[in-house]
Amino acid sequence: MLPPEQLEWLLSVKNLFKTSFYNNNIDVQELIIAIKNKAIAKGFIDIGLMTYDNLEKYFKS
């Protein structure tokens, strides 16, 4: 379970991911790497440490 601030951020990023994914605007792997890097930069270490596969499954659900 993530803290509310991190969960809110992750949910907004999920909307961005879905839009980009379904419109084929960006490479999925590049986007997930960018999301992980941004999460770490924001201090959201829990999100930054999530595996690529877990993030991809979350974003696509």
N, C-alpha and C positions, 0 to 999 in steps of 0.2 A: 504494500500500500504506500503510495507516494503522498507527500505533503500536499495540501490543497493548491498551493501556488504552482508546484511542479505539474500536478495533474491538469490544472487549467491550461498551462502552457502546452502540455503534450496534446491535449484535445484540440487546441487551435492549430497546432502543427499538423495534426491528423487531417484536418479539413484541407489544409494546403497540400498535403501529400496526395489525398484522394483526387483533388482537382488536377494536379500535375500528372498523376499516374493515369487517370482515365482519359486525359487529353493528350497523352504521350508527349508532354512538354519537356520532360527531363528524364535523365537516366535514374532509375530507382536506387541503384547502389550509390551513386554520387549524392543523391538527396539524403539518404539515410546517414551517410558519413558526415555530411554538412550538419544535419540535425544533431548527431552525437557531439560534434565539435562545438556547436552553439550551446548545447546543454551544458557541457563542461565549462565553457566560457562564462555562462550565467551562474555557475556554481551548483548546477543540478547534477551532481555526481552520480546519483542513482540512475538517472536516465542515460548519462554518458557511459555507464558501465553495462547497460543492457546489451545483450548480443544483437548482432545484425539480424539474425533470423527472428528473434522475439519482436524486435521493432517492426520488421517487415510484416509479420503476421498481425501485429496490433494495428498497424496503419491500414492494412488491407481488409480488416474485419469491419 
